[in-house]
């Protein structure tokens, strides 16, 4: 492992995806245990994407985490997918995380709510009731974080949960990741936590492996901090760590 700083952002580089995932899980576990020594419960937001597989697998295998004192949230969800669709982010997290360890509570975004605006308010109220301690996230190929694509990203957003339309690059990533067979199958709209909601967390662990993320990493660490490349906001966070593997690290060159 090698580490360096880009503005405030710590960048940790690993030889392969498994070691990257284990290191990110170790770091998150350390933070969880530290917080549980100071407070009754810990509130964590999780991302749902294949890029998180190694991290989530390692996290569920950690020893000594009091899962019954952790409230879990997820950061984005498609609007309009059938309840049993395997591509739903809630389903992804249920299979890879929520069903494997006994959380205190699991709080899903409902992309099929009868009133989507009311769903945004409901989830906003939950985030206010359970202030986020940790965000575990990734970065999209177009530098989105959660579903804050460049055309809808707002570093000063005055809401914490909103409806967004997804740009073509974001939707194509879902095909590239093998989640959908064709672009036309990918929903055009989603619910997302906004950038201020994510950046309000005192700790952010960002896991970004794979060759498809080389350009995203390059822009994240080198581009001017702006909503043209939403992930650049990570460089302003005082306690964020970007975890890279042997492929995505090529974006550092």
C-alpha positions, -999 to +999 in steps of 0.1 A: +000+000+000+011+036-007-007+067+003-005+104-006-026+135-002-044+155-029-056+186-012-074+172+019-082+138+003-061+108+013-054+084-016-045+048-008-032+026-035-032-012-035-018-041-056-052-057-063-090-054-057-091-079-028-064-061-008-081-028-015-114-041-003-099-055+029-081-023+036-112-002+032-132-026+054-104-024+080-105+014+079-143+015+082-143-011+110-118+010+130-139+040+127-171+021+136-155+007+168-141+041+177-175+057+174-193+029+193-169+036+222-183+071+223-220+069+214-249+045+215-253+039+178-236+046+145-254+057+113-238+046+080-248+053+043-238+025+018-234+026-019-247-001-042-225-010-071-203-039-083-173-017-074-182-022-038-182-060-038-148-066-023-153-040+003-188-053+014-176-089+014-147-080+037-168-058+059-193-085+067-164-108+077-149-084+102-148-095+138-160-074+168-185-051+150-216-047+171-240-046+142-270-043+165-259-008+172-256+003+136-284+020+115-279+014+078-290+037+049-285+036+012-277+066-010-297+062-042-324+042-059-340+039-094-375+051-098-400+027-113-382-007-113-403-036-103-400-045-066-383-078-074-359-064-100-323-075-092-310-042-104-326-023-075-300-009-053-319-019-022-319-055-034-282-053-042-274-042-006-298-066+009-281-096-008-245-084-001-248-067+032-281-063+050-291-099+050-257-110+062-254-091+095-279-080+121-282-043+118-301-022+144-322-008+115-322-009+077-336+022+060-344+018+023-352+045-003-384+036-020-382+043-057-418+030-062-434+053-036-469+065-046-457+101-039-420+105-047-418+140-032-432+126+001-406+099-001-379+125-004-392+142+027-395+110+046-359+100+040-347+135+047-364+133+081-347+100+088-313+115+080-321+144+103-331+119+130-301+098+126-272+121+116-247+103+093-215+092+109-199+074+079-204+073+042-192+043+022-193+052-014-178+049-049-174+072-079-191+068-113-174+067-146-186+103-152-174+113-117-209+112-102-213+105-065-245+088-056-267+098-086-254+133-087-244+134-123-226+166-135-257+182-149-277+179-116-248+181-091-249+210-067-223+215-040-247+240-023-279+219-027-306+231-002-322+196-001-307+163+011-328+139-011-341+147-045-353+133-078-328+134-107-327+124-143-297+103-152-274+113-180-264+088-208-229+082-194-243+072-160-269+049-176-243+034-199-222+026-169-249+003-156-247-016-189-208-017-187-211-031-151-234-059-164-264-047-144-285-042-176-282-058-210-291-027-230-292+011-224-329+013-231-335-010-200-318+014-176-343+038-158-340+074-167-348+088-132-338+080-097-338+092-061-305+103-047-289+118-016-274+151-026-238+161-023-242+182+009-260+152+025-230+129+017-203+154+026-219+162+060-206+128+072-175+132+094-159+102+077-160+091+040-145+059+026-146+059-012-138+026-029-130+029-067-115-001-084-112-012-120-100+000-154-133+016-162-126+041-135-092+054-146-106+086-162-128+092-132-099+089-108-078+112-131-104+139-130-112+135-093-076+141-083-065+166-110-095+186-123-106+219-109-131+213-080-164+219-097-197+202-105-184+194-139-166+166-120-188+161-089-163+137-072-137+165-070-156+177-039-139+148-020-107+169-020-124+194+003-134+168+029-112+167+060-116+130+066-121+112+032-101+083+019-100+072-017-091+035-021-077+024-055-066-009-069-039-017-095-062-008-124-079+024-112-046+037-098-035+044-134-056+075-132-030+089-108-003+088-135 
